[in-house]
Amino acid sequence: MNIANNWTDYEIIDMANGEKLERWGNFRLIRPDPQIIWKEKTFSNEWKKYDAIYNRSSKGGGAWKYKNNVPNSWKIKYQDLVFNIKLMGFKHTGLFPEQAVNWNWCMDKIKSEKRNIKVLNLFAYTGGATVACLKAGAEVCHVDSSKGMVSWAKENVISSKLQDRKVRYIVDDVVKFIQREIRRGNKYDAIIMDPPSYGRGTKGEIWKFEENIADLVNLCIGVLSKDPLFFLINSYTTGISSAVLGNLLNMNIKQKGIISFGEIGLPMKNSKLVLPCGIYGRWEKK
């Protein structure tokens, strides 16, 4: 498992009973996580010191309950990258800290090249990978169907002082955008995608991971440059093996390269425990 263990502004303090106690900068949150199936708390007293907790509703969804004052937005850093954290209605904060594993990998690949790299970031959310790739010197096209998430990504780019770098923000359905890019003849040296398990496009297009991911990967080959650098797929879809992502890359990318796949996770502070957080599949040029 690839573990995101280089954070200073984020940490898991404890986890038990389907919940994790986390520190995001100066604020402590308790959030649900289905992977935490054990009941024993390691640091029981720490659970009393929290600022907000997300409580699930028996009717679905849930809501934040505040013990202390928490701002509408605050900043945390990962190395030289700066992100704006906000408590969202469905337990999220706008950032998945385990993705630091993928950010580091992408940055290393981009920096190793002595040429301009064009990155296509699909289902790009609030732009964690966009910020990382811009920082490494790449040109990025950031695509997401949510106008609000794209605006948030712009905030993160500005907070990281990268607004003068080459970046395009596209609010659109990913499949329709790729189809247009193929017609235009536009090419990219690297592709990153983090597709949801289920989602809707800008005009209500239905996305289901198991039904649509294979066609999307195949479609994206049409915008890969002749000398591609990497292709990264990340997923949180339950029941899908990382080997499936490796297989998709193997079947579609004809250039010689190295394929790897596996899990990403987050360490628990002062513990040997690691929280599994998702899977990845990567193709990189030899």
Protein Blocks (a to p, Z undefined) as FASTA:
>chain_A
ZZdfkbfkbccfbdcehiacddehjaccddddfklmbfbdfblmlmmmcfbdcdddfkgg
addddfbdcdfbdcddehjbccdddddfkopaoiafklmmmmmmmmmmmmmpccdcdddd
ehklnolmmmmmmmnopacddddfbfklmmmmmmmmmmnopmmpccddddddfklmmmmm
mmnopacfbdcddddfbdcdfkopacdfklmmmmmmmmmmmmccfbdfbdcdddfbehia
fklmmmmmmmmmmbgcdddddddddddehiabdcdfbdcdddddZZ
